[in-house]
Amino acid sequence: MPHRAPPGSDGVGPKRVVVVGAGMVGLATAWFLQEYGVEVTVVDGNGVGTGSSWGNAGWICPGLVTPLAEPSVLRYGLRSLVDPTSALYVPPTFDVALWRFLVGFARHCTIGQWRRAMSAYVSLNGLALDAFDELRDGGLSAPTINAPIMVGFEHAEQANALRHELALIADAGQRVEVAELSRVEARAAAPQIADRMELVWRMDAQRYLDPGAYVQTLAETVVARGAHLRIGDRVRTITRMSTGIRVALENGDGVEGDAVVVATGAWLNDLSAGLGVRMRVRAGRGYSFSVTTDQPVPAPIYIPAARVACTPYQGGLRIGGGMEFRSVDAPIDQKRVETILKSAESALTGIDWSSKRDEWVGSRPVSVDSLPLIGATRVPGVYLAGGHGMWGITLGPVSGKLLAQQVVTGQRSKELASFNPLR
């Protein structure tokens, strides 16, 4: 039940809001709008969590949230970008818009730009866990699990890059507690990390969740609280009218509200261009699959050298990785799956690799400056919430909370200043 003053009680604020997009960001926004007593309709052309929500690692790690555009990307060099075995990959293409995006992205891969973007993230990251707790305390039954992230390195020198990154993160005002484990401690805390990995760290005070189950439960909770959920209805246009804002659907139907929030992930461009938003997002596609383990997996595992993230999942292990700039709707590339498998195979043990299943690719919405777009557009009453890159799960609830506040009160919080969609 809502516990804040309902909109309209003082003659201000929307009473009906349409949220376009049923992923983590859109549904969290819907939930927090309901906290103000807003009547919400959620529309999605595909289904709940079908974008980048379902198959990702499910880490809730605000202490590790950093801009994707960072100097080490440039060190990969152009040759690695077109290498299909590289963690960051761009298939050969004549997509001029994509290469224009990548040039702009590269311009943001400097330490100065990274520091500016990191400063913007720090204020948001500090509120991220509280937003999850507010969802839980408000009746959301899907759990988040407290656990460290175990980090494995083949040799000590491999840790230098991450150690440097953590120092930069700390300089920005965000600390991550790290402990180096003995071999005995590592084997007990992370039995899936192979003995050949000479150095193991434990990053404390992290959480994780089952992203598909969590987002589905969030959708069910939003509906139970009175929202209308329309699945399979694709949005064609958003138009401001004298009676409100009309969301026209491809089937000829429409939904009207006093305000609209567009939270369509990697498909954000389809609607944002008509809203006066120049900033574009591109699909940074990530892959995952699941495997069976011979022992329970106590905590998430990260292999930085391979950029592979692993999470306890349904009694086994979900393994994910990769950042591939390709068409948002392109089919899964099995070569990329095999690349991730080979990288993980050398770092992990106790895995039945023949059990590989649930192969998945999801399109993360990546902006040219690595910052999400959260806030008002040039069309009064229409807002964006997207472009979170790899951090949609971690930052989805806090983004939804702060945007709901802006939609209802008309006041943008200081934490959202750097994420203005009109920048």
Long-range contacts (C-beta under 8 A, 24 or more apart in sequence): 1-225, 2-34, 2-35, 2-36, 2-37, 3-35, 4-35, 4-36, 4-37, 5-36, 5-37, 6-36, 6-37, 6-38, 7-36, 7-37, 7-38, 7-408, 12-409, 12-410, 13-38, 13-407, 13-408, 13-409, 13-410, 14-38, 14-257, 14-258, 14-259, 14-381, 14-407, 14-408, 15-39, 15-258, 16-40, 16-41, 16-244, 16-256, 16-257, 16-258, 16-259, 17-41, 17-257, 17-258, 17-259, 17-260, 17-261, 17-407, 18-42, 18-43, 18-245, 18-247, 18-255, 18-256, 18-257, 18-259, 18-260, 18-261, 19-43, 19-260, 19-261, 19-263, 20-44, 20-235, 20-238, 20-247, 20-260, 20-261, 20-262, 20-263, 20-264, 20-271, 21-51, 21-261, 21-262, 21-263, 21-264, 21-265, 21-385, 21-386, 22-47, 22-48, 22-49, 22-50, 22-215, 22-219, 22-229, 22-231, 23-48, 23-49, 23-50, 23-51, 23-52, 23-53, 23-215, 23-263, 23-265, 23-392, 23-396, 24-49, 24-53, 24-211, 24-214, 24-215, 24-218, 24-392, 24-393, 24-396, 24-397, 25-263, 25-265, 25-385, 25-386, 25-388, 25-392, 25-396, 25-399, 25-400, 26-261, 26-263, 26-264, 26-385, 26-400, 27-215, 27-218, 27-219, 27-222, 27-400, 28-131, 28-135, 28-218, 28-396, 28-397, 28-399, 28-400, 28-401, 29-261, 29-263, 29-385, 29-399, 29-400, 29-403, 29-404, 30-222, 30-227, 30-400, 31-135, 31-138, 31-140, 31-218, 31-221, 31-222, 31-225, 31-400, 32-397, 32-400, 32-401, 32-403, 32-404, 32-405, 33-261, 33-404, 33-407, 33-408, 34-222, 34-225, 34-226, 34-227, 35-138, 35-404, 36-404, 36-408, 38-404, 38-407, 38-408, 39-226, 39-227, 40-222, 40-226, 40-227, 40-228, 41-227, 41-228, 41-229, 41-230, 41-255, 41-257, 42-219, 42-222, 42-227, 42-228, 42-229, 42-230, 43-230, 43-233, 43-235, 43-247, 43-249, 43-255, 44-229, 44-230, 44-231, 44-232, 44-233, 45-232, 45-233, 45-234, 45-235, 45-250, 46-231, 46-232, 47-231, 47-232, 48-215, 48-216, 48-219, 48-229, 48-231, 49-211, 49-212, 49-215, 49-216, 49-219, 51-264, 51-265, 51-266, 51-267, 51-362, 51-363, 52-265, 52-266, 52-286, 52-362, 52-363, 52-364, 52-365, 52-392, 53-211, 53-212, 53-215, 53-362, 53-392, 53-393, 54-211, 54-212, 54-215, 54-360, 54-362, 55-211, 55-212, 55-288, 55-318, 55-320, 55-358, 55-360, 55-361, 55-362, 56-211, 56-286, 56-288, 56-320, 56-362, 56-364, 56-390, 56-392, 56-393, 57-208, 57-211, 57-288, 57-300, 57-309, 57-310, 57-311, 57-318, 57-320, 58-208, 58-209, 58-210, 58-211, 58-214, 58-311, 58-313, 58-318, 58-393, 59-149, 59-206, 59-207, 59-208, 59-300, 59-309, 59-311, 59-393, 59-394, 60-128, 60-129, 60-132, 60-144, 60-206, 60-207, 60-208, 60-209, 60-393, 60-394, 61-149, 61-203, 61-206, 61-207, 61-394, 62-125, 62-126, 62-128, 62-129, 62-174, 62-394, 62-395, 63-125, 63-169, 63-174, 63-175, 63-176, 63-203, 63-205, 63-206, 64-149, 64-169, 64-176, 64-203, 64-206, 65-121, 65-124, 65-125, 65-128, 65-391, 65-394, 65-395, 66-114, 66-118, 66-121, 66-165, 66-169, 67-108, 67-113, 67-114, 67-117, 67-118, 67-121, 67-369, 67-370, 67-371, 68-284, 68-323, 68-366, 68-370, 68-389, 68-390, 69-105, 69-106, 69-108, 69-109, 69-113, 69-114, 69-117, 69-368, 69-369, 69-370, 70-109, 70-114, 70-165, 70-370, 71-109, 71-110, 71-111, 71-114, 72-161, 73-105, 73-106, 73-109, 74-106, 74-109, 84-333, 84-335, 84-336, 84-339, 85-339, 87-306, 87-307, 87-321, 87-322, 87-323, 88-323, 88-324, 89-322, 89-323, 89-324, 89-325, 89-336, 90-324, 90-325, 90-326, 91-324, 91-326, 93-326, 95-327, 97-280, 98-282, 98-325, 101-280, 101-282, 101-325, 101-368, 102-325, 104-368, 105-366, 105-368, 105-370, 108-368, 108-369, 108-370, 113-369, 114-168, 115-168, 115-172, 117-369, 117-370, 117-371, 117-418, 118-168, 118-169, 118-172, 118-174, 119-172, 119-173, 119-418, 120-371, 120-417, 120-418, 120-419, 121-174, 121-371, 122-172, 122-173, 122-174, 123-414, 123-415, 124-395, 124-398, 124-399, 124-402, 124-415, 124-416, 124-419, 125-174, 125-394, 125-395, 126-174, 127-398, 127-401, 127-402, 127-415, 128-394, 128-395, 128-397, 128-398, 129-207, 130-398, 131-397, 131-398, 131-400, 131-401, 132-207, 132-397, 134-397, 134-401, 135-218, 135-397, 139-221, 140-217, 140-218, 140-221, 141-217, 141-221, 142-209, 142-210, 142-213, 142-214, 142-217, 142-218, 143-209, 144-207, 144-208, 144-209, 144-214, 145-207, 145-208, 145-209, 145-312, 146-205, 146-206, 146-207, 147-206, 147-207, 147-208, 147-298, 147-299, 147-300, 147-312, 148-189, 148-202, 148-203, 148-204, 148-205, 148-206, 148-299, 148-300, 149-202, 149-203, 149-206, 149-299, 149-300, 149-301, 149-302, 150-186, 150-189, 150-190, 150-193, 150-200, 150-201, 150-202, 150-203, 150-299, 150-300, 150-301, 150-302, 151-178, 151-200, 151-201, 151-202, 151-203, 151-301, 151-302, 151-303, 151-304, 152-190, 152-193, 152-194, 152-197, 152-199, 152-200, 152-301, 152-302, 152-303, 152-347, 153-197, 153-198, 153-199, 153-200, 153-201, 153-304, 153-305, 154-196, 154-197, 154-198, 154-305, 154-347, 155-198, 155-199, 156-198, 156-199, 158-199, 158-304, 158-305, 159-199, 159-201, 159-304, 161-304, 162-304, 176-203, 177-203, 177-204, 177-205, 178-202, 178-203, 178-204, 179-204, 189-298, 189-299, 190-298, 190-299, 190-301, 191-295, 191-298, 191-349, 191-350, 192-293, 192-295, 192-297, 192-301, 192-310, 192-317, 192-348, 192-349, 192-350, 192-351, 193-301, 193-347, 193-348, 193-349, 194-346, 194-347, 194-348, 194-349, 195-349, 196-346, 196-347, 197-347, 203-302, 206-300, 208-300, 208-311, 208-312, 209-393, 210-313, 210-314, 211-393, 230-255, 235-271, 237-271, 237-274, 238-262, 238-271, 238-274, 238-275, 238-379, 238-382, 240-379, 240-380, 240-381, 240-382, 244-381, 245-379, 245-381, 245-382, 258-381, 259-381, 259-382, 259-383, 259-407, 260-381, 260-382, 260-383, 261-382, 261-383, 261-384, 261-385, 261-403, 261-407, 262-382, 262-383, 262-384, 262-385, 262-386, 263-384, 263-385, 263-386, 264-386, 265-363, 265-364, 265-365, 265-386, 265-392, 266-328, 266-363, 266-364, 266-365, 267-328, 268-365, 268-373, 268-384, 268-386, 268-387, 272-373, 272-377, 272-384, 272-421, 275-377, 275-378, 275-379, 275-382, 275-384, 276-377, 276-378, 276-379, 276-422, 277-373, 277-377, 277-378, 277-384, 277-421, 277-422, 278-422, 279-367, 279-368, 279-369, 279-373, 279-387, 279-421, 279-422, 279-423, 280-367, 280-368, 281-365, 281-366, 281-367, 281-373, 281-386, 281-387, 282-325, 282-365, 282-366, 283-325, 283-326, 283-327, 283-328, 283-363, 283-364, 283-365, 283-366, 284-323, 284-324, 284-325, 284-363, 284-364, 284-365, 284-366, 284-389, 284-390, 285-322, 285-323, 285-324, 285-325, 285-326, 285-328, 285-330, 285-361, 285-362, 285-363, 285-364, 286-320, 286-321, 286-322, 286-323, 286-324, 286-361, 286-362, 286-364, 286-390, 287-320, 287-321, 287-322, 287-324, 287-332, 287-333, 287-336, 287-337, 287-340, 287-359, 287-360, 287-361, 288-318, 288-319, 288-320, 288-321, 288-358, 288-359, 288-360, 288-362, 289-318, 289-319, 289-320, 289-337, 289-340, 289-341, 289-356, 289-357, 289-358, 289-359, 289-360, 290-314, 290-316, 290-317, 290-318, 290-319, 290-355, 290-356, 290-357, 290-358, 291-316, 291-317, 291-319, 291-351, 291-352, 291-353, 291-355, 291-356, 291-357, 292-316, 292-317, 292-351, 292-352, 292-355, 293-317, 293-350, 293-351, 293-352, 294-350, 294-351, 294-352, 295-350, 301-348, 303-343, 303-344, 303-347, 303-348, 305-347, 306-340, 306-343, 306-344, 306-347, 307-343, 308-340, 308-343, 308-344, 308-347, 310-344, 310-348, 316-355, 317-348, 317-351, 318-358, 319-344, 323-364, 323-390, 325-366, 328-363, 331-361, 332-359, 332-360, 332-361, 333-361, 334-359, 336-361, 364-388, 364-389, 364-390, 364-392, 365-389, 365-392, 369-423, 371-418, 371-419, 372-399, 372-419, 373-419, 373-420, 373-421, 374-399, 374-402, 374-403, 374-416, 374-419, 374-421, 375-403, 375-406, 375-412, 375-416, 375-419, 375-420, 375-421, 375-422, 376-406, 376-412, 376-420, 376-421, 376-422, 377-421, 377-422, 378-422, 383-407, 383-421, 384-421
